[in-house]
Amino acid sequence: MPRLFRPTTPALACAILAPLVSLSALAAPTLNSKAWTYTHDPASGYLSEIVAFDGASQTLWVAGVSGVDVLNARTGALVQRIDTRAYGSINSVAVRGGVAAMAFEAPLRTDPGNVRLFDTATRSLLAGTNTFAVGALPDMLTFTPDGSKLLVANEGTPSTYGALASVPGVFPRTYGPAALDPAGSVSIIDMASRSVSATATLAGVASTGTQIRTNTGMDFEPEYIAVNAAGTKAYVSLQEANAMGVLDIQSGSFAQIVGLGVKDFSLPGNRIDPLNDGTPSLINVNVKGLYQPDAMATFERGGQTFVVMANEGDYREDDGDRSNAGSAGLNAAPPLNALRVSNTDSSAGNLFTAGARSFSIRDVNGTLVYDSGEILDREAIAAGIYDDGRSRDKGVEPEGVELMEINGRIFAFIGLERTLQAAIAAFDITDPANTSFVGLLVSNGDRAPEGLKGYVLDGQYYLAFSNEGSSTTSVFWLAPVPEPGSLALAGLALAGLLGGRLRRARKSA
């Protein structure tokens, strides 16, 4: 049985970060060792935002605004460019069983959007019913594990947000409802009948937990969906509201909204850099972070479902609910005066910022099992790729999540949106409460990984990542060689693995 994995290309994909070696003692990775990179055509609107894998045709489907670039999953060669502009702006793609589902927003984004199904063999619209009207601004979509249902997150973002309803200069601020704010929802498409079987909304749903944000001038906006192994429950990121919706798929309705609370940056191991001063430096500060996850994924351990969350953080698109901590009414002194904070949560001496600068693991009730603390920012600094210009905002902004299971061990890969080079952090989450950092994959020439997708071909393992900032899609390549004791992911040493199989993580690319 092969026990070590390493790239089969001549160059290393990144510096080897072995768990028994001090990462801080290693030089920042400088070698470009990806299996391949494909550069899209941003001038024509073909970007790289979300990537999905089709095992039947052995292709990657990369969605971005004007359409989808279908790439050979082994070589990165362009197989076909699919122009989807006639259907609207494409926001996401998910693939299962030879079917590619695509989500399109309407020209007026407050109008209902649509989902269309393509055949991955012919790369044309699927025969029979292939188009479905869904909620406003459909974005992420995912199949249930058995492929019987397709779930669509309809964000329903208003074009103009609610105006300030409280006294100017007084914090926390409260904003009234938007004049036109389509209901955020999740559409459930039944693949057998090819029909929308339910549209689940969030108004009036019972809530638990803490720090749910409902005073921002917008309603709940589903961002991301993760489905449990049984296909009975979905866990939906309500990012701006700092909450998670629990969706009962069979009944087609939300059972609960769970507030995710806050992270205390004054505690040991939770340091941040609040200053854009050109010198990255982590310190403890009297500030709390709203978790506000973007991408999520689920995995099962010991008969229990866990939810992995990339705690990116987000404000309104117009930043109307964001202020500098030193602005009138908040009066924060250096080093916090320039820190960007939520003005719907903060008051003088009690500051809340968007994002936890981490990834976390929770149970299905929202109870925090693990949080990565300061690890993501700290390791980006050690690798020389930390973008200090983002310090006062949200640090490295963890955004994407992909899970890989190899011979019974589970790894989480976390895409960091705001680093000087594309970076993906790897963690061993096999024992959720005792999660350990494994290393950082750094990809020179790529920026802002948005979507991640792991796949296997002919016994070889791959991790694809779509890069919004550089309009590139790249792949790290792994191949077995007879070396005991570890598993290297394109040069990233993953200790203690004995080669095995990759199981599809329960999330959409």
C-alpha positions as semicolon CSV with decimal commas, in nm:
position;residue;x (nm);y (nm);z (nm)
1;M;0,000;0,000;0,000
2;P;0,155;0,338;-0,096
3;R;0,228;0,550;0,207
4;L;0,365;0,880;0,080
5;F;0,216;1,111;-0,175
6;R;0,419;1,366;-0,365
7;P;0,385;1,560;-0,693
8;T;0,473;1,367;-1,007
9;T;0,574;1,691;-1,180
10;P;0,945;1,783;-1,152
11;A;0,901;2,098;-0,944
12;L;0,763;2,112;-0,593
13;A;0,416;2,259;-0,555
14;C;0,515;2,451;-0,245
15;A;0,759;2,435;0,044
16;I;0,740;2,111;0,242
17;L;0,602;2,208;0,582
18;A;0,659;1,901;0,798
19;P;0,470;1,889;1,128
20;L;0,789;1,806;1,322
21;V;0,972;2,106;1,180
22;S;0,920;2,460;1,304
23;L;0,733;2,635;1,024
24;S;0,876;2,970;1,128
25;A;1,224;2,833;1,058
26;L;1,142;2,766;0,695
27;A;1,188;3,018;0,418
28;A;0,875;3,144;0,244
29;P;0,792;2,912;-0,048
30;T;0,909;3,046;-0,381
31;L;0,876;2,748;-0,614
32;N;0,579;2,718;-0,845
33;S;0,497;2,351;-0,857
34;K;0,133;2,315;-0,949
35;A;0,028;2,033;-1,178
36;W;-0,122;2,293;-1,410
37;T;-0,282;2,636;-1,432
38;Y;-0,542;2,760;-1,676
39;T;-0,587;3,135;-1,733
40;H;-0,941;3,237;-1,818
41;D;-1,054;3,540;-2,021
42;P;-1,164;3,814;-1,780
43;A;-1,183;4,071;-2,059
44;S;-1,473;3,871;-2,200
45;G;-1,625;3,806;-1,859
46;Y;-1,504;3,448;-1,821
47;L;-1,377;3,446;-1,465
48;S;-1,278;3,176;-1,219
49;E;-1,515;3,178;-0,925
50;I;-1,652;2,829;-0,858
51;V;-1,508;2,495;-0,970
52;A;-1,688;2,159;-0,986
53;F;-1,565;1,814;-1,094
54;D;-1,739;1,564;-1,320
55;G;-1,603;1,213;-1,281
56;A;-1,789;1,077;-1,584
57;S;-1,619;1,309;-1,832
58;Q;-1,313;1,373;-1,613
59;T;-1,355;1,747;-1,647
60;L;-1,361;2,054;-1,427
61;W;-1,644;2,302;-1,476
62;V;-1,540;2,655;-1,384
63;A;-1,813;2,919;-1,356
64;G;-1,766;3,293;-1,374
65;V;-2,014;3,563;-1,487
66;S;-2,028;3,508;-1,866
67;G;-2,021;3,132;-1,868
68;V;-1,838;2,811;-1,789
69;D;-1,496;2,694;-1,903
70;V;-1,486;2,314;-1,914
71;L;-1,129;2,194;-1,856
72;N;-0,957;1,860;-1,885
73;A;-0,909;1,761;-1,521
74;R;-0,572;1,598;-1,592
75;T;-0,405;1,859;-1,809
76;G;-0,601;2,181;-1,772
77;A;-0,664;2,202;-2,146
78;L;-0,980;2,386;-2,245
79;V;-1,241;2,135;-2,362
80;Q;-1,518;2,385;-2,432
81;R;-1,629;2,734;-2,340
82;I;-2,003;2,751;-2,271
83;D;-2,151;3,097;-2,319
84;T;-2,441;3,131;-2,074
85;R;-2,501;3,505;-2,097
86;A;-2,846;3,450;-2,248
87;Y;-2,958;3,301;-1,916
88;G;-2,820;3,578;-1,691
89;S;-2,497;3,613;-1,494
90;I;-2,381;3,275;-1,372
91;N;-2,301;3,261;-1,000
92;S;-2,231;2,895;-0,932
93;V;-2,210;2,543;-1,069
94;A;-2,250;2,200;-0,907
95;V;-2,204;1,860;-1,070
96;R;-2,335;1,515;-0,986
97;G;-2,414;1,205;-1,189
98;G;-2,336;1,362;-1,525
99;V;-2,554;1,665;-1,458
100;A;-2,415;2,017;-1,418
101;A;-2,651;2,254;-1,238
102;M;-2,593;2,626;-1,289
103;A;-2,741;2,922;-1,100
104;F;-2,815;3,249;-1,281
105;E;-2,919;3,585;-1,144
106;A;-3,168;3,801;-1,335
107;P;-3,060;4,126;-1,507
108;L;-3,243;4,304;-1,224
109;R;-3,109;4,108;-0,932
110;T;-3,417;4,158;-0,716
111;D;-3,616;3,959;-0,974
112;P;-3,638;3,579;-0,957
113;G;-3,334;3,396;-1,091
114;N;-3,313;3,060;-1,262
115;V;-3,131;2,728;-1,246
116;R;-3,049;2,527;-1,559
117;L;-2,929;2,169;-1,597
118;F;-2,663;2,064;-1,848
119;D;-2,552;1,722;-1,963
120;T;-2,180;1,690;-1,888
121;A;-2,129;1,449;-2,177
122;T;-2,277;1,672;-2,449
123;R;-2,215;1,999;-2,259
124;S;-2,559;2,116;-2,369
125;L;-2,890;2,161;-2,189
126;L;-3,019;1,837;-2,040
127;A;-3,305;1,667;-2,227
128;G;-3,650;1,720;-2,077
129;T;-3,725;1,983;-1,816
130;N;-3,399;2,167;-1,757
131;T;-3,493;2,517;-1,636
132;F;-3,637;2,622;-1,300
133;A;-3,746;2,959;-1,165
134;V;-3,599;3,014;-0,818
135;G;-3,561;3,302;-0,574
136;A;-3,381;3,630;-0,630
137;L;-3,003;3,620;-0,668
138;P;-2,946;3,243;-0,662
139;D;-2,584;3,170;-0,581
140;M;-2,442;2,856;-0,426
141;L;-2,618;2,530;-0,510
142;T;-2,553;2,168;-0,414
143;F;-2,694;1,820;-0,462
144;T;-2,790;1,596;-0,173
145;P;-2,553;1,297;-0,139
146;D;-2,791;1,062;-0,325
147;G;-2,852;1,318;-0,600
148;S;-3,229;1,316;-0,548
149;K;-3,251;1,685;-0,456
150;L;-3,079;2,003;-0,569
151;L;-3,067;2,284;-0,311
152;V;-3,024;2,646;-0,417
153;A;-2,927;2,936;-0,187
154;N;-3,123;3,244;-0,297
155;E;-2,958;3,543;-0,132
156;G;-3,229;3,794;-0,217
157;T;-2,998;4,093;-0,172
158;P;-3,172;4,432;-0,199
159;S;-3,054;4,689;-0,452
160;T;-3,086;4,963;-0,190
161;Y;-3,049;4,882;0,177
162;G;-3,258;5,012;0,464
163;A;-3,175;5,361;0,589
164;L;-3,054;5,460;0,933
165;A;-3,345;5,443;1,174
166;S;-3,167;5,539;1,496
167;V;-3,015;5,870;1,607
168;P;-2,707;5,964;1,397
169;G;-2,383;5,934;1,591
170;V;-2,531;5,694;1,844
171;F;-2,405;5,335;1,852
172;P;-2,508;5,060;1,803
173;R;-2,692;5,185;1,496
174;T;-3,022;5,043;1,373
175;Y;-3,133;5,043;1,009
176;G;-3,489;5,012;0,892
177;P;-3,605;4,755;0,636
178;A;-3,518;4,802;0,270
179;A;-3,796;4,922;0,041
180;L;-3,745;4,623;-0,188
181;D;-3,579;4,327;-0,023
182;P;-3,666;3,988;-0,179
183;A;-3,694;3,714;0,079
184;G;-3,380;3,510;0,124
185;S;-3,467;3,145;0,068
186;V;-3,354;2,797;-0,030
187;S;-3,520;2,635;-0,331
188;I;-3,545;2,255;-0,328
189;I;-3,555;2,100;-0,675
190;D;-3,673;1,740;-0,696
191;M;-3,457;1,573;-0,959
192;A;-3,698;1,285;-1,022
193;S;-3,998;1,504;-1,105
194;R;-3,781;1,792;-1,233
195;S;-3,976;2,047;-1,032
196;V;-3,926;2,294;-0,748
197;S;-4,079;2,099;-0,460
198;A;-4,038;2,369;-0,194
199;T;-3,904;2,718;-0,129
200;A;-3,796;2,754;0,232
201;T;-3,792;3,104;0,380
202;L;-3,673;3,230;0,718
203;A;-3,937;3,475;0,841
204;G;-4,076;3,372;1,177
205;V;-3,838;3,079;1,227
206;A;-3,748;3,017;1,592
207;S;-3,394;3,114;1,690
208;T;-3,135;3,006;1,944
209;G;-2,778;3,113;2,014
210;T;-2,651;3,467;2,038
211;Q;-2,551;3,773;1,836
212;I;-2,792;3,730;1,545
213;R;-2,783;4,054;1,347
214;T;-3,131;4,171;1,241
215;N;-3,081;4,549;1,246
216;T;-2,870;4,589;0,930
217;G;-3,139;4,704;0,685
218;M;-3,161;4,363;0,515
219;D;-3,326;4,031;0,589
220;F;-3,166;3,687;0,614
221;E;-2,957;3,606;0,307
222;P;-2,858;3,239;0,258
223;E;-2,496;3,224;0,148
224;Y;-2,389;2,860;0,148
225;I;-2,543;2,514;0,201
226;A;-2,392;2,201;0,355
227;V;-2,597;1,879;0,361
228;N;-2,563;1,593;0,609
229;A;-2,471;1,241;0,497
230;A;-2,828;1,116;0,523
231;G;-2,957;1,397;0,302
232;T;-3,219;1,491;0,560
233;K;-3,081;1,818;0,696
234;A;-2,904;2,116;0,542
235;Y;-2,704;2,374;0,730
236;V;-2,723;2,714;0,569
237;S;-2,482;3,001;0,626
238;L;-2,663;3,331;0,694
239;Q;-2,338;3,519;0,674
240;E;-2,429;3,884;0,729
241;A;-2,667;3,785;1,010
242;N;-2,393;3,584;1,188
243;A;-2,619;3,280;1,197
244;M;-2,682;2,931;1,061
245;G;-3,018;2,811;0,936
246;V;-3,115;2,447;0,991
247;L;-3,327;2,321;0,701
248;D;-3,543;2,010;0,718
249;I;-3,522;1,885;0,359
250;Q;-3,818;1,648;0,377
251;S;-4,062;1,911;0,501
252;G;-3,902;2,183;0,290
253;S;-3,889;2,431;0,577
254;F;-3,639;2,582;0,817
255;A;-3,658;2,438;1,167
256;Q;-3,424;2,680;1,341
257;I;-3,192;2,978;1,314
258;V;-2,879;2,947;1,527
259;G;-2,684;3,255;1,632
260;L;-2,309;3,188;1,617
261;G;-2,196;3,427;1,889
262;V;-1,860;3,604;1,888
263;K;-1,490;3,538;1,922
264;D;-1,288;3,725;2,185
265;F;-0,965;3,865;2,040
266;S;-0,838;3,952;2,386
267;L;-0,785;3,584;2,472
268;P;-0,454;3,398;2,433
269;G;-0,420;3,239;2,091
270;N;-0,670;3,483;1,933
271;R;-0,439;3,770;1,839
272;I;-0,504;3,989;1,534
273;D;-0,324;4,270;1,353
274;P;-0,550;4,579;1,365
275;L;-0,310;4,813;1,181
276;N;-0,225;4,866;0,813
277;D;0,118;4,998;0,906
278;G;0,334;4,786;0,675
279;T;0,459;4,559;0,952
280;P;0,242;4,255;1,029
281;S;0,220;4,216;1,405
282;L;-0,033;4,012;1,601
283;I;-0,156;4,143;1,934
284;N;-0,444;4,078;2,171
285;V;-0,704;4,353;2,160
286;N;-1,030;4,429;2,336
287;V;-1,242;4,346;2,031
288;K;-1,486;4,069;1,946
289;G;-1,526;3,907;1,605
290;L;-1,855;3,803;1,446
291;Y;-1,800;3,457;1,295
292;Q;-2,011;3,520;0,982
293;P;-1,907;3,208;0,784
294;D;-1,902;3,190;0,407
295;A;-1,835;2,835;0,278
296;M;-1,936;2,538;0,491
297;A;-1,906;2,159;0,470
298;T;-2,023;1,866;0,680
299;F;-1,861;1,543;0,789
300;E;-1,959;1,254;1,012
301;R;-1,760;1,123;1,305
302;G;-1,873;0,879;1,572
303;G;-2,230;0,892;1,446
304;Q;-2,238;1,271;1,481
305;T;-2,256;1,540;1,213
306;F;-2,012;1,831;1,233
307;V;-2,017;2,154;1,032
308;V;-1,692;2,312;0,913
309;M;-1,710;2,688;0,858
310;A;-1,474;2,941;0,694
311;N;-1,529;3,251;0,907
312;E;-1,474;3,520;0,645
313;G;-1,703;3,795;0,778
314;D;-1,911;4,033;0,569
315;Y;-2,083;4,370;0,583
316;R;-2,355;4,507;0,358
317;E;-2,238;4,559;0,001
318;D;-2,264;4,935;0,050
319;D;-2,069;4,911;0,378
320;G;-2,350;5,107;0,541
321;D;-2,318;4,896;0,856
322;R;-1,940;4,947;0,881
323;S;-1,746;5,222;1,060
324;N;-1,391;5,293;1,168
325;A;-1,352;5,225;1,538
326;G;-1,218;5,577;1,593
327;S;-1,515;5,753;1,432
328;A;-1,739;5,986;1,628
329;G;-1,936;5,791;1,884
330;L;-1,696;5,497;1,904
331;N;-1,383;5,697;1,993
332;A;-1,137;5,406;1,991
333;A;-0,774;5,501;2,055
334;P;-0,470;5,360;1,870
335;P;-0,405;5,084;1,779
336;L;-0,780;5,029;1,729
337;N;-0,886;5,364;1,586
338;A;-0,860;5,252;1,221
339;L;-1,007;4,905;1,276
340;R;-1,322;4,853;1,071
341;V;-1,609;4,743;1,290
342;S;-1,980;4,670;1,274
343;N;-2,170;4,984;1,368
344;T;-2,487;4,778;1,423
345;D;-2,315;4,589;1,705
346;S;-2,045;4,822;1,840
347;S;-2,053;5,090;2,104
348;A;-1,774;5,288;2,272
349;G;-1,547;5,039;2,451
350;N;-1,737;4,739;2,311
351;L;-1,621;4,678;1,954
352;F;-1,731;4,406;1,712
353;T;-1,560;4,339;1,382
354;A;-1,669;4,124;1,086
355;G;-1,514;3,779;1,068
356;A;-1,322;3,560;1,310
357;R;-1,004;3,531;1,096
358;S;-1,030;3,155;1,141
359;F;-1,212;2,839;1,050
360;S;-1,421;2,654;1,303
361;I;-1,601;2,328;1,362
362;R;-1,945;2,316;1,525
363;D;-2,200;2,052;1,603
364;V;-2,544;2,071;1,443
365;N;-2,674;2,278;1,734
366;G;-2,412;2,544;1,669
367;T;-2,195;2,458;1,970
368;L;-1,834;2,546;1,898
369;V;-1,612;2,236;1,898
370;Y;-1,293;2,390;1,756
371;D;-1,168;2,726;1,632
372;S;-0,830;2,781;1,465
373;G;-0,764;3,096;1,665
374;E;-0,484;3,305;1,514
375;I;-0,328;3,021;1,314
376;L;-0,432;3,138;0,966
377;D;-0,296;3,492;1,001
378;R;0,011;3,371;1,190
379;E;0,109;3,113;0,929
380;A;0,050;3,356;0,642
381;I;0,289;3,598;0,814
382;A;0,546;3,320;0,864
383;A;0,521;3,229;0,495
384;G;0,572;3,591;0,387
385;I;0,237;3,613;0,210
386;Y;0,030;3,809;0,462
387;D;-0,130;4,119;0,305
388;D;-0,085;4,389;0,569
389;G;-0,314;4,618;0,371
390;R;-0,603;4,398;0,487
391;S;-0,512;4,400;0,855
392;R;-0,773;4,649;0,971
393;D;-1,045;4,470;0,774
394;K;-1,060;4,091;0,812
395;G;-0,704;3,961;0,785
396;V;-0,657;3,668;0,546
397;E;-1,034;3,624;0,503
398;P;-1,089;3,247;0,506
399;E;-1,354;3,181;0,241
400;G;-1,348;2,837;0,076
401;V;-1,373;2,492;0,235
402;E;-1,306;2,145;0,096
403;L;-1,292;1,820;0,291
404;M;-1,092;1,514;0,190
405;E;-1,106;1,175;0,359
406;I;-0,805;0,952;0,303
407;N;-0,789;0,610;0,465
408;G;-1,016;0,710;0,749
409;R;-0,855;1,045;0,828
410;I;-1,032;1,369;0,742
411;F;-0,861;1,686;0,626
412;A;-1,004;2,034;0,588
413;F;-0,860;2,266;0,325
414;I;-0,936;2,634;0,386
415;G;-0,891;2,885;0,103
416;L;-0,756;3,225;0,211
417;E;-0,894;3,504;-0,005
418;R;-0,666;3,792;0,100
419;T;-0,302;3,688;0,080
420;L;-0,025;3,808;-0,152
421;Q;-0,026;3,469;-0,324
422;A;-0,304;3,212;-0,326
423;A;-0,289;3,008;-0,007
424;I;-0,479;2,707;0,122
425;A;-0,440;2,595;0,483
426;A;-0,464;2,223;0,567
427;F;-0,587;2,083;0,898
428;D;-0,636;1,730;1,025
429;I;-0,991;1,731;1,165
430;T;-1,026;1,356;1,220
431;D;-1,082;1,419;1,590
432;P;-1,275;1,749;1,573
433;A;-1,199;1,862;1,928
434;N;-0,829;1,794;1,874
435;T;-0,787;1,941;1,529
436;S;-0,427;2,011;1,426
437;F;-0,271;2,246;1,172
438;V;-0,078;2,056;0,905
439;G;0,062;2,320;0,672
440;L;0,006;2,587;0,412
441;L;-0,010;2,531;0,037
442;V;0,106;2,845;-0,145
443;S;0,054;2,893;-0,516
444;N;0,265;3,159;-0,685
445;G;0,084;3,342;-0,966
446;D;-0,265;3,282;-0,828
447;R;-0,468;3,520;-0,611
448;A;-0,786;3,497;-0,405
449;P;-0,898;3,131;-0,414
450;E;-1,277;3,126;-0,411
451;G;-1,377;2,765;-0,476
452;L;-1,197;2,441;-0,385
453;K;-1,259;2,090;-0,515
454;G;-1,077;1,765;-0,437
455;Y;-1,100;1,471;-0,676
456;V;-0,928;1,146;-0,768
457;L;-0,838;1,005;-1,111
458;D;-0,670;0,668;-1,172
459;G;-0,556;0,648;-0,811
460;Q;-0,402;0,994;-0,814
461;Y;-0,529;1,278;-0,599
462;Y;-0,595;1,637;-0,692
463;L;-0,704;1,962;-0,530
464;A;-0,842;2,220;-0,772
465;F;-0,892;2,583;-0,676
466;S;-1,054;2,866;-0,869
467;N;-0,890;3,205;-0,817
468;E;-1,117;3,506;-0,840
469;G;-0,837;3,762;-0,812
470;S;-0,614;3,624;-1,088
471;S;-0,886;3,467;-1,307
472;T;-0,697;3,138;-1,301
473;T;-0,782;2,781;-1,210
474;S;-0,498;2,571;-1,072
475;V;-0,452;2,217;-0,948
476;F;-0,218;2,054;-0,699
477;W;-0,134;1,699;-0,805
478;L;-0,058;1,406;-0,574
479;A;0,073;1,061;-0,667
480;P;0,163;0,759;-0,453
481;V;0,524;0,652;-0,395
482;P;0,646;0,383;-0,151
483;E;0,756;0,591;0,146
484;P;0,620;0,515;0,496
485;G;0,484;0,750;0,755
486;S;0,337;1,050;0,581
487;L;0,128;1,190;0,299
488;A;0,255;1,486;0,099
489;L;0,001;1,703;-0,081
490;A;0,201;1,863;-0,359
491;G;0,490;1,909;-0,120
492;L;0,276;1,968;0,189
493;A;0,353;1,692;0,439
494;L;0,049;1,536;0,602
495;A;0,185;1,315;0,876
496;G;0,039;0,986;0,983
497;L;-0,156;0,898;0,668
498;L;-0,127;0,563;0,499
499;G;-0,258;0,605;0,143
500;G;-0,623;0,534;0,084
501;R;-0,925;0,659;-0,091
502;L;-1,076;1,000;-0,136
503;R;-1,440;1,028;-0,042
504;R;-1,647;1,306;-0,188
505;A;-1,698;1,577;0,072
506;R;-2,058;1,681;0,121
507;K;-2,046;2,027;-0,026
508;S;-2,085;2,183;-0,367
509;A;-1,782;2,316;-0,545
